[in-house]
Amino acid sequence: MKKIFTLISILTLSIAAVFSLLYLNKWIDVNLALVKGSWWLFAVAVSGYAIYRKSLTTWILVAMMIGVLVGFTFREFALDLQVLSKIFLKLIKTVIGPILFATLVVGIAGHANLKQLGRMGWKSLLYFEIVTTLALVIGLLAINISQAGKHIDIPHSIIHELPRSSERQMQEKVIAILDSADVSVPPGLINRLPDAPGKSWKDHILDIFPENIAKAVAEGQVLPIVIFSILFGIALAMIPEERKKPMLAFAESLAETMFKFTNIIMYFAPFGVGAAIAHATAELGTDILFALAKLLLTLYCALAIFVVLVFGSVLLICRIPVRTFYRAVKEPVSIAFATTSSESALPKAMENMEKIGVPRKIVSFVIPTGYTFNLDGTTLYLSLASIFVAQAAGIELSIGSQLLIGLTLMLTSKGVAGVPRASLVILIGAAATFHLPLWPIMAIFGIDELMDMARTSVNVMGNCLASCVVARWEKELDEEKLHAEFIVD
């Protein structure tokens, strides 16, 4: 049955594409209703395929496409669907505090004796931070070069979502947009965007440290939660084993529960995504769709450059044969790409790294630790996506502000590799911290599945490479296995 629906989907897509080309190029007089009808026929066909496919990934992609059609065909109805996307956002926000606390505490305190980790621990962390910083820089450079979020007109109806700014320039930009759209400036607009004094660098530093952890969790203040969790994890690791076990067990149980909680929320994702895309299409038109396509292309190009330049250089410096490494990571990376989950690739990644000569004691420490501290693809994506959000909202950010946002995201992304599309949680948390609007994030989520495939693959590849680097650094990499022919089971 799936094959039948696949064939029908391809056929209806071809028909819809032909009608659209004829209509847009005016080669033949084609009625617009016929074009819309053909696309709805395709939507029905792919919905049937999704029913038999029984995949959340498929349903998210189908919901995104249906959302575009609803936005174009039933504009007024689509504008009212925003409530569904807001429900999804609220559910996601509830995960931020508990999941950050639990995963960071387990990641830091779960390795029993910190002294025993010793030299291997600091070498791993040093490598992780160097590589993720390079990923951050490449992501920022890529989005500033492509300017994917630029030239999206800010609708009048979401003007209230703009953050309060100390810059008079923001007020003038809003007024200019309204004037260009022949919309009269409402009385008191300037009062709603007051000239409040901006925060100094001292204020930003103070905001990092928690004053009240319950308040930080309630308000979704990501950085204070992270600082508290790191200090808590270190303190927990330093107490005797018998007293540490109950709290560590609680943190592990909380982490597992929040992973399941996130999975439950993700079943609502097709509705949230479809509603968000429908609302964005009805309100913003095709601008947002072209911007999202440009963003997706920017991410894939940036990740490809990162893999070639950074990973390629590391392989060269550490004298690791590219062909052997490629054959070893091909299967775990493919699993990660298909499932958008790093955890699903973990067993095969550890097994294959042992096959090419990385000792088990290093593999068992570096790769799981890397799942918390070495998220190269996620860091690159988050830095790129956060600046896209600012660009889409018409907010000009200085280089210093971009670096601050990027470093915040690099820190807050630690520990969520096991949750598919958990980057959305981090991105929303950062948007709240830096007063960025949420509507571009919901638009991004429409293509997040495609983006997650690439960034998760790079995460897995980066952690496999990290185990080789630490083994070489410790002078324990087995040269005989490394240069032997890699045999796939």
HUTAHU-V291368 format. One record per run of one state. SS is the DSSP state (a for helix, b for strand, c for the rest). FROM is the first residue (numbers start at 1). LEN is the number of residues. If there is no record, write none. Layout:
SS,FROM,LEN
SS,FROM,LEN
This chain:
c,1,1
a,2,24
c,26,6
a,32,22
c,54,2
a,56,18
c,74,1
a,75,5
c,80,2
a,82,28
c,110,4
a,114,33
c,147,9
a,156,6
c,162,6
a,168,13
c,181,8
a,189,4
c,193,8
a,201,8
c,209,4
a,213,6
c,219,3
a,222,17
c,239,2
a,241,26
c,267,2
a,269,16
c,285,2
a,287,31
c,318,4
a,322,18
c,340,2
a,342,14
c,356,4
a,360,14
c,374,2
a,376,17
c,393,6
a,399,14
c,413,10
a,423,11
c,434,5
a,439,7
c,446,2
a,448,26
c,474,5
a,479,5
c,484,6
